Amino acid sequence: MGDLSTDTHIGARDVIEANIRHPGGLHEWLQVAETARFKRWNVSMRVIQDARTLTSETFGRNFIHGGAGSGDFHIATRALIQRARDFNHFKLLLNEWADGALINGRYSLPESLVIE
């Protein structure tokens, strides 16, 4: 009952998501919407929070975070998460995607997600 927000009550889920997103202005490469999956993959909250970049520095060949193409970018990265078998497989898929989609390829990702 206390997990979901109501008109008069802020639920635990919203509190947890807000804490993960804090302080804001950051792109979550490990999207908050997929936190349950990351938990199943034994990804720590530290890794989730470290895997963020400034939104102002998150742009690619066909999108600007929060601007043109941003919706497609977020859909594409969430699809990678959902397609992956585990965290290592996700990082592989993300690096391959980044090499084609981001201006600096995989080196635009947070260091903790880059596969050399």
DSSP file (Angstrom, degrees, kcal/mol; ACC not computed):
  #  RESIDUE AA STRUCTURE BP1 BP2  ACC     N-H-->O    O-->H-N    N-H-->O    O-->H-N    TCO  KAPPA ALPHA  PHI   PSI    X-CA   Y-CA   Z-CA
    1    1 A M    >         0   0    0      0, 0.0     3,-0.6     0, 0.0    10,-0.0   0.000 360.0 360.0 360.0 -41.2    0.0    0.0    0.0
    2    2 A G  T 3   +     0   0    0      1,-0.2    10,-2.9     9,-0.1    11,-0.2   0.489 360.0  78.6 -81.7  -2.6    2.8    2.5    0.9
    3    3 A D  T 3  S+     0   0    0      8,-0.3    10,-2.4     9,-0.2    11,-0.5   0.854  88.7  57.1 -74.2 -33.4    4.8    1.7   -2.3
    4    4 A L  S <  S-     0   0    0     -3,-0.6     8,-0.2     7,-0.2     2,-0.1  -0.751  84.4-117.3-105.4 145.7    2.7    3.9   -4.6
    5    5 A S        -     0   0    0     -2,-0.3     2,-0.2     6,-0.2     5,-0.2  -0.420  28.9-173.7 -75.2 152.2    1.8    7.5   -4.4
    6    6 A T        -     0   0    0      3,-2.8     3,-0.3    -2,-0.1     5,-0.1  -0.697  46.9 -84.5-128.2-175.7   -1.7    8.8   -3.9
    7    7 A D  S    S+     0   0    0     -2,-0.2     3,-0.1     1,-0.2    -2,-0.0   0.780 130.1  27.8 -63.2 -25.9   -3.2   12.3   -3.9
    8    8 A T  S    S+     0   0    0      1,-0.1     2,-0.4     0, 0.0    -1,-0.2   0.401 118.8  55.3-116.9   1.0   -2.3   12.7   -0.3
    9    9 A H        -     0   0    0     -3,-0.3    -3,-2.8    -5,-0.0     2,-0.7  -0.998  66.4-137.8-143.1 133.1    0.7   10.4    0.2
   10   10 A I        -     0   0    0     -2,-0.4    -5,-0.1    -5,-0.2    -6,-0.1  -0.832  34.4-135.9 -90.0 119.6    4.1   10.2   -1.5
   11   11 A G     >  -     0   0    0     -2,-0.7     4,-1.9     1,-0.1    -8,-0.3  -0.291  16.5-112.1 -77.8 160.0    4.8    6.5   -2.0
   12   12 A A  H  > S+     0   0    0    -10,-2.9     4,-2.8     1,-0.2     5,-0.2   0.866 114.8  58.8 -58.3 -39.3    8.1    4.7   -1.3
   13   13 A R  H  > S+     0   0    0    -10,-2.4     4,-2.6     1,-0.2    -1,-0.2   0.923 106.9  46.4 -59.1 -45.1    8.7    4.0   -5.0
   14   14 A D  H  > S+     0   0    0    -11,-0.5     4,-2.3    -3,-0.2    -1,-0.2   0.872 112.4  51.0 -66.2 -36.2    8.6    7.8   -5.8
   15   15 A V  H  X S+     0   0    0     -4,-1.9     4,-2.1     2,-0.2    -2,-0.2   0.934 112.1  46.4 -64.6 -46.3   10.9    8.6   -2.9
   16   16 A I  H  X S+     0   0    0     -4,-2.8     4,-2.1     2,-0.2    -2,-0.2   0.930 113.2  48.8 -62.7 -46.3   13.4    5.9   -4.0
   17   17 A E  H  X S+     0   0    0     -4,-2.6     4,-2.2     1,-0.2    -1,-0.2   0.899 110.3  51.4 -62.5 -40.5   13.3    7.0   -7.6
   18   18 A A  H  X S+     0   0    0     -4,-2.3     4,-1.3     1,-0.2    -1,-0.2   0.891 109.9  50.1 -63.4 -38.9   13.8   10.7   -6.6
   19   19 A N  H  < S+     0   0    0     -4,-2.1    -1,-0.2     2,-0.2    -2,-0.2   0.867 109.6  50.5 -68.1 -36.3   16.8    9.7   -4.5
   20   20 A I  H  < S+     0   0    0     -4,-2.1    -2,-0.2     1,-0.2    -1,-0.2   0.909 113.8  45.6 -65.7 -40.6   18.3    7.7   -7.4
   21   21 A R  H >< S+     0   0    0     -4,-2.2     3,-1.9    -5,-0.2     5,-0.3   0.696  92.6 151.1 -76.5 -19.7   17.9   10.7   -9.7
   22   22 A H  T 3<  +     0   0    0     -4,-1.3    -3,-0.0     1,-0.3     3,-0.0  -0.288  58.2  22.4 -57.2 135.8   19.2   13.3   -7.2
   23   23 A P  T 3  S-     0   0    0      0, 0.0    -1,-0.3     0, 0.0    -2,-0.1  -0.971  97.1-143.9 -95.8   5.4   20.6   15.9   -7.8
   24   24 A G    <   +     0   0    0     -3,-1.9     3,-0.1    -6,-0.1    -2,-0.0  -0.190  69.0  85.9  92.2 169.4   19.1   16.1  -11.3
   25   25 A G  S    S+     0   0    0      1,-0.2    30,-2.3    29,-0.1    31,-0.4   0.634  73.7 112.0  74.7  13.0   20.6   17.4  -14.5
   26   26 A L  E     -A   54   0A   0     28,-0.3     2,-0.5    -5,-0.3    28,-0.3  -0.937  66.3-130.0-122.5 141.2   22.1   14.0  -15.2
   27   27 A H  E     -A   53   0A   0     26,-4.1    26,-1.6    -2,-0.4     2,-0.9  -0.777  22.0-140.1 -87.0 130.5   21.3   11.3  -17.8
   28   28 A E  E     -A   52   0A   0     -2,-0.5     3,-0.2    24,-0.2    24,-0.2  -0.801  18.7-176.3 -93.4 104.6   20.8    7.9  -16.3
   29   29 A W  S    S+     0   0    0     22,-1.9     2,-0.9    -2,-0.9    -1,-0.2   0.816  89.3  52.6 -68.9 -28.1   22.4    5.3  -18.6
   30   30 A L  S    S-     0   0    0     21,-0.7    -1,-0.3    18,-0.4    21,-0.1  -0.820 105.0-136.9-104.0  88.3   21.0    2.7  -16.1
   31   31 A Q    >   -     0   0    0     -2,-0.9     3,-2.1    -3,-0.2    -2,-0.1  -0.121   7.5-133.5 -59.5 136.0   17.5    4.0  -16.3
   32   32 A V  G >  S+     0   0    0      1,-0.3     3,-2.0     2,-0.2     4,-0.2   0.834 105.3  66.3 -55.6 -35.4   15.5    4.3  -13.0
   33   33 A A  G 3  S+     0   0    0      1,-0.3    -1,-0.3     2,-0.1     3,-0.2   0.711 103.8  46.7 -60.9 -19.3   12.6    2.6  -14.8
   34   34 A E  G X> S+     0   0    0     -3,-2.1     4,-2.0     1,-0.1     3,-0.5   0.119  74.2 117.5-108.8  19.1   14.7   -0.5  -15.0
   35   35 A T  H <> S+     0   0    0     -3,-2.0     4,-2.3     1,-0.2     5,-0.2   0.862  72.4  56.7 -57.1 -39.0   16.0   -0.5  -11.4
   36   36 A A  H 3> S+     0   0    0     -4,-0.2     4,-2.0    -3,-0.2    -1,-0.2   0.893 106.9  49.6 -61.3 -38.8   14.3   -3.8  -10.6
   37   37 A R  H <> S+     0   0    0     -3,-0.5     4,-1.8     2,-0.2    -1,-0.2   0.923 109.9  50.4 -65.0 -44.1   16.2   -5.5  -13.4
   38   38 A F  H  <>S+     0   0    0     -4,-2.0     5,-2.8     1,-0.2    -2,-0.2   0.875 108.1  53.5 -63.2 -35.7   19.5   -4.0  -12.2
   39   39 A K  H ><5S+     0   0    0     -4,-2.3     3,-1.6     1,-0.2    -1,-0.2   0.921 107.4  50.4 -63.3 -43.0   18.7   -5.4   -8.8
   40   40 A R  H 3<5S+     0   0    0     -4,-2.0    -1,-0.2     1,-0.3    -2,-0.2   0.833 109.1  52.5 -62.3 -31.6   18.2   -8.9  -10.3
   41   41 A W  T 3<5S-     0   0    0     -4,-1.8    -1,-0.3    -5,-0.1    -2,-0.2   0.387 117.1-117.6 -83.8   3.7   21.5   -8.4  -12.0
   42   42 A N  T < 5 +     0   0    0     -3,-1.6     2,-0.5     1,-0.2    -3,-0.2   0.829  56.7 160.4  62.1  35.2   23.2   -7.6   -8.7
   43   43 A V      < -     0   0    0     -5,-2.8    -1,-0.2    -6,-0.1    -2,-0.1  -0.774  36.5-128.3 -86.0 127.3   24.1   -4.1   -9.8
   44   44 A S     >  -     0   0    0     -2,-0.5     4,-2.1    -3,-0.1     5,-0.1  -0.306  13.7-117.6 -75.5 158.9   24.8   -1.9   -6.8
   45   45 A M  H  > S+     0   0    0      1,-0.2     4,-2.7     2,-0.2     5,-0.2   0.846 116.4  59.5 -62.3 -33.5   23.2    1.5   -6.3
   46   46 A R  H  > S+     0   0    0      2,-0.2     4,-2.3     1,-0.2    -1,-0.2   0.925 106.3  46.4 -60.3 -44.9   26.7    3.0   -6.4
   47   47 A V  H  > S+     0   0    0      2,-0.2     4,-1.4     1,-0.2    -2,-0.2   0.915 111.9  51.5 -64.5 -42.8   27.2    1.7   -9.9
   48   48 A I  H  < S+     0   0    0     -4,-2.1   -18,-0.4     1,-0.2     3,-0.2   0.927 114.3  42.7 -59.6 -45.8   23.7    2.9  -11.0
   49   49 A Q  H  < S+     0   0    0     -4,-2.7     3,-0.3     1,-0.2    -1,-0.2   0.817 112.3  53.0 -73.9 -29.7   24.5    6.4   -9.6
   50   50 A D  H  < S+     0   0    0     -4,-2.3     2,-1.4     1,-0.2    -1,-0.2   0.737  93.5  76.2 -73.4 -21.7   28.0    6.5  -11.1
   51   51 A A  S  < S+     0   0    0     -4,-1.4   -22,-1.9    -3,-0.2   -21,-0.7  -0.329  77.4 103.3 -89.5  54.8   26.6    5.6  -14.5
   52   52 A R  E     -A   28   0A   0     -2,-1.4     2,-0.3    -3,-0.3   -24,-0.2  -0.956  48.6-164.4-133.3 152.2   25.3    9.1  -15.2
   53   53 A T  E     -A   27   0A   0    -26,-1.6   -26,-4.1    -2,-0.3     5,-0.1  -0.936  39.4 -86.9-130.3 157.0   26.5   11.9  -17.4
   54   54 A L  E >   -A   26   0A   0     -2,-0.3     3,-1.5   -28,-0.3   -28,-0.3  -0.402  33.3-134.3 -59.0 134.3   25.5   15.6  -17.5
   55   55 A T  G >  S+     0   0    0    -30,-2.3     3,-1.5     1,-0.3    10,-0.3   0.860 106.4  61.1 -60.7 -32.7   22.5   16.0  -19.7
   56   56 A S  G 3  S+     0   0    0    -31,-0.4    -1,-0.3     1,-0.3    -2,-0.1   0.680 108.6  43.3 -67.5 -16.0   24.3   19.0  -21.3
   57   57 A E  G <  S+     0   0    0     -3,-1.5     2,-0.8     1,-0.1    -1,-0.3   0.221  91.6  96.8-111.1  12.1   27.1   16.7  -22.4
   58   58 A T    <   +     0   0    0     -3,-1.5     7,-1.9    -4,-0.1     2,-0.3  -0.850  51.0 124.4-108.3  99.4   24.8   13.8  -23.6
   59   59 A F  B     -B   64   0B   0     -2,-0.8    44,-0.9     5,-0.2     5,-0.2  -0.983  31.9-169.6-151.2 158.6   24.3   14.1  -27.3
   60   60 A G  B     -C  102   0C   0      3,-2.4     3,-0.3    -2,-0.3    42,-0.3  -0.595  47.0 -74.4-135.3-164.7   24.8   11.9  -30.4
   61   61 A R  S    S+     0   0    0     40,-2.9    41,-0.1     1,-0.2    40,-0.1   0.807 129.3  20.6 -68.6 -29.9   24.8   12.0  -34.1
   62   62 A N  S    S+     0   0    0     39,-0.5     2,-0.3     7,-0.1    -1,-0.2   0.156 121.2  46.7-128.0  19.0   21.0   12.2  -34.3
   63   63 A F        -     0   0    0     -3,-0.3    -3,-2.4    38,-0.2     2,-0.4  -0.997  50.7-152.4-157.0 158.2   19.9   13.6  -30.9
   64   64 A I  B >   -B   59   0B   0      4,-1.8     3,-3.1    -2,-0.3     6,-0.3  -0.998  45.5-102.2-127.8 129.7   20.4   16.2  -28.2
   65   65 A H  T 3  S+     0   0    0     -7,-1.9     3,-0.1    -2,-0.4    -7,-0.1  -0.303 109.7   6.6 -55.2 124.3   19.4   15.2  -24.7
   66   66 A G  T 3  S+     0   0    0      1,-0.3    -1,-0.3    -2,-0.0     2,-0.1   0.417 129.5  65.0  82.7  -2.0   16.1   16.9  -24.0
   67   67 A G  S X  S-     0   0    0     -3,-3.1     3,-2.2     1,-0.3     4,-0.4  -0.236  96.9  -5.5-126.1-146.3   15.9   18.1  -27.6
   68   68 A A  T 3  S+     0   0    0      1,-0.3    -4,-1.8     2,-0.1    -1,-0.3  -0.272 130.8   4.7 -56.5 127.9   15.5   16.7  -31.1
   69   69 A G  T 3> S+     0   0    0     -6,-0.2     4,-2.1    -3,-0.1    -1,-0.3   0.422  90.8 123.3  80.1  -1.1   15.7   12.9  -31.2
   70   70 A S  H <> S+     0   0    0     -3,-2.2     4,-2.4    -6,-0.3     5,-0.2   0.880  70.6  52.9 -62.9 -39.6   15.8   12.6  -27.4
   71   71 A G  H  > S+     0   0    0     -4,-0.4     4,-2.3     1,-0.2    -1,-0.2   0.934 110.4  46.8 -61.8 -46.3   12.7   10.4  -27.2
   72   72 A D  H  > S+     0   0    0      1,-0.2     4,-2.6     2,-0.2    -1,-0.2   0.886 110.5  54.6 -62.5 -38.7   14.1    7.9  -29.7
   73   73 A F  H  X S+     0   0    0     -4,-2.1     4,-2.3     2,-0.2    -2,-0.2   0.931 110.2  45.2 -59.8 -47.5   17.5    7.9  -27.9
   74   74 A H  H  X S+     0   0    0     -4,-2.4     4,-2.1     1,-0.2    -2,-0.2   0.881 113.0  50.5 -67.0 -38.1   15.8    7.0  -24.6
   75   75 A I  H  X S+     0   0    0     -4,-2.3     4,-2.1    -5,-0.2    -1,-0.2   0.920 111.1  49.7 -63.5 -43.3   13.7    4.3  -26.2
   76   76 A A  H  X S+     0   0    0     -4,-2.6     4,-1.6     1,-0.2    -2,-0.2   0.918 112.0  46.2 -63.7 -44.4   16.8    2.8  -27.9
   77   77 A T  H  X S+     0   0    0     -4,-2.3     4,-1.6     1,-0.2    -1,-0.2   0.872 112.1  51.0 -70.6 -34.0   18.8    2.7  -24.7
   78   78 A R  H  X S+     0   0    0     -4,-2.1     4,-2.4     1,-0.2    -1,-0.2   0.892 106.3  55.6 -67.4 -37.0   15.9    1.2  -22.7
   79   79 A A  H  X S+     0   0    0     -4,-2.1     4,-1.9     1,-0.2    -1,-0.2   0.873 104.2  54.2 -61.8 -36.5   15.5   -1.5  -25.4
   80   80 A L  H  X S+     0   0    0     -4,-1.6     4,-1.5     2,-0.2    -1,-0.2   0.921 108.8  48.6 -62.2 -43.3   19.2   -2.4  -24.9
   81   81 A I  H  < S+     0   0    0     -4,-1.6     3,-0.3     1,-0.2    -2,-0.2   0.935 113.4  46.6 -60.5 -46.9   18.6   -2.9  -21.2
   82   82 A Q  H  < S+     0   0    0     -4,-2.4    -1,-0.2     1,-0.2    -2,-0.2   0.779 112.9  49.7 -69.9 -27.2   15.5   -5.0  -21.8
   83   83 A R  H  < S+     0   0    0     -4,-1.9    -1,-0.2    -5,-0.2    -2,-0.2   0.736  90.1 100.8 -81.7 -24.0   17.3   -7.1  -24.5
   84   84 A A     <  -     0   0    0     -4,-1.5     3,-0.1    -3,-0.3     4,-0.0  -0.295  62.1-150.0 -70.1 145.9   20.4   -7.9  -22.4
   85   85 A R  S    S-     0   0    0      1,-0.2     2,-0.3     2,-0.0    -1,-0.1   0.806  78.4 -17.3 -78.8 -33.2   20.8  -11.2  -20.6
   86   86 A D  S  > S-     0   0    0      1,-0.1     4,-2.3   -45,-0.0    -1,-0.2  -0.900  83.1 -78.0-160.4-178.5   22.8   -9.7  -17.8
   87   87 A F  H  > S+     0   0    0     -2,-0.3     4,-2.5     1,-0.2     5,-0.2   0.892 125.7  50.1 -64.6 -41.5   24.8   -6.6  -16.9
   88   88 A N  H  > S+     0   0    0      1,-0.2     4,-2.0     2,-0.2    -1,-0.2   0.898 111.2  49.5 -64.1 -39.1   27.9   -7.6  -18.8
   89   89 A H  H  > S+     0   0    0      2,-0.2     4,-2.7     1,-0.2    -2,-0.2   0.905 109.5  52.6 -65.6 -40.6   25.8   -8.3  -21.9
   90   90 A F  H  X S+     0   0    0     -4,-2.3     4,-3.2     1,-0.2     5,-0.2   0.935 107.7  50.7 -59.0 -46.6   24.1   -4.9  -21.5
   91   91 A K  H  X S+     0   0    0     -4,-2.5     4,-2.5     1,-0.2    -1,-0.2   0.900 110.7  49.6 -60.5 -40.0   27.5   -3.1  -21.4
   92   92 A L  H  X S+     0   0    0     -4,-2.0     4,-2.3     2,-0.2    -1,-0.2   0.950 113.5  45.1 -61.6 -49.8   28.5   -4.9  -24.6
   93   93 A L  H  X S+     0   0    0     -4,-2.7     4,-2.5     1,-0.2    -2,-0.2   0.909 113.9  50.5 -60.2 -42.9   25.3   -3.9  -26.3
   94   94 A L  H  X S+     0   0    0     -4,-3.2     4,-3.1     2,-0.2    -1,-0.2   0.908 110.1  49.0 -63.6 -43.6   25.6   -0.4  -25.0
   95   95 A N  H  X S+     0   0    0     -4,-2.5     4,-2.0    -5,-0.2    11,-0.2   0.909 112.2  48.3 -63.7 -42.5   29.2    0.0  -26.2
   96   96 A E  H  X S+     0   0    0     -4,-2.3     4,-0.7    -5,-0.2    -2,-0.2   0.927 114.9  45.5 -63.4 -44.3   28.3   -1.3  -29.7
   97   97 A W  H >X S+     0   0    0     -4,-2.5     4,-1.9     1,-0.2     3,-1.1   0.930 111.1  53.2 -62.5 -46.2   25.3    1.1  -29.9
   98   98 A A  H 3X S+     0   0    0     -4,-3.1     4,-2.5     1,-0.3     7,-0.3   0.858  98.9  62.9 -60.3 -37.7   27.4    4.0  -28.6
   99   99 A D  H 3< S+     0   0    0     -4,-2.0    -1,-0.3     1,-0.2    -2,-0.2   0.808 115.7  32.2 -59.4 -28.5   30.1    3.5  -31.2
  100  100 A G  H << S+     0   0    0     -3,-1.1    -1,-0.2    -4,-0.7    -2,-0.2   0.715 127.4  37.3 -97.5 -23.8   27.5    4.3  -33.9
  101  101 A A  H  < S+     0   0    0     -4,-1.9   -40,-2.9    -5,-0.1   -39,-0.5   0.750 100.7  69.9-104.7 -27.5   25.2    6.7  -32.1
  102  102 A L  B >< S-C   60   0C   0     -4,-2.5     3,-1.8   -42,-0.3   -42,-0.2  -0.704  77.8-124.3-101.0 147.9   27.3    9.0  -29.9
  103  103 A I  T 3  S+     0   0    0    -44,-0.9    -1,-0.1    -2,-0.3   -43,-0.1   0.897 114.9  28.9 -54.0 -46.5   29.7   11.6  -31.2
  104  104 A N  T >  S-     0   0    0      1,-0.3     3,-1.5     2,-0.0    -1,-0.3   0.065 106.0-138.4-102.8  23.6   32.7   10.1  -29.3
  105  105 A G  G X  S-     0   0    0     -3,-1.8     3,-2.2    -7,-0.3    -1,-0.3  -0.182  71.1 -11.2  56.3-146.4   31.4    6.6  -29.4
  106  106 A R  G >  S+     0   0    0      1,-0.3     3,-1.5   -11,-0.2    -1,-0.3   0.701 127.3  73.0 -59.0 -20.7   31.7    4.5  -26.3
  107  107 A Y  G <  S+     0   0    0     -3,-1.5    -1,-0.3     1,-0.3    -2,-0.2   0.487  85.3  66.1 -78.5  -0.2   34.1    7.1  -24.8
  108  108 A S  G <  S+     0   0    0     -3,-2.2    -1,-0.3    -4,-0.1    -2,-0.2   0.578  88.5  88.4 -86.4 -13.6   31.0    9.4  -24.3
  109  109 A L  S <  S-     0   0    0     -3,-1.5     5,-0.1    -4,-0.3   -57,-0.1  -0.368  98.5 -83.6 -78.3 160.6   29.7    6.8  -21.8
  110  110 A P    >>  -     0   0    0      0, 0.0     3,-2.3     0, 0.0     4,-0.7  -0.388  44.6-113.4 -59.5 145.3   30.6    7.0  -18.1
  111  111 A E  G >4 S+     0   0    0      1,-0.3     3,-1.0     2,-0.2   -60,-0.1   0.828 114.3  63.1 -51.8 -37.0   34.0    5.2  -17.5
  112  112 A S  G 34 S+     0   0    0      1,-0.2    -1,-0.3   -62,-0.2   -61,-0.1   0.660 106.2  45.2 -67.2 -14.7   32.3    2.4  -15.5
  113  113 A L  G <4 S+     0   0    0     -3,-2.3     2,-0.3    -7,-0.1    -1,-0.2   0.529  87.9 106.9-104.1  -8.3   30.3    1.4  -18.6
  114  114 A V    <<  -     0   0    0     -3,-1.0     2,-0.5    -4,-0.7   -22,-0.1  -0.544  52.6-158.5 -77.9 132.6   33.1    1.5  -21.2
  115  115 A I              0   0    0     -2,-0.3    -9,-0.1   -24,-0.2    -2,-0.0  -0.954 360.0 360.0-107.5 124.2   34.5   -1.8  -22.5
  116  116 A E              0   0    0     -2,-0.5    -1,-0.1   -10,-0.0    -2,-0.0   0.458 360.0 360.0 -82.2 360.0   38.0   -1.5  -24.0
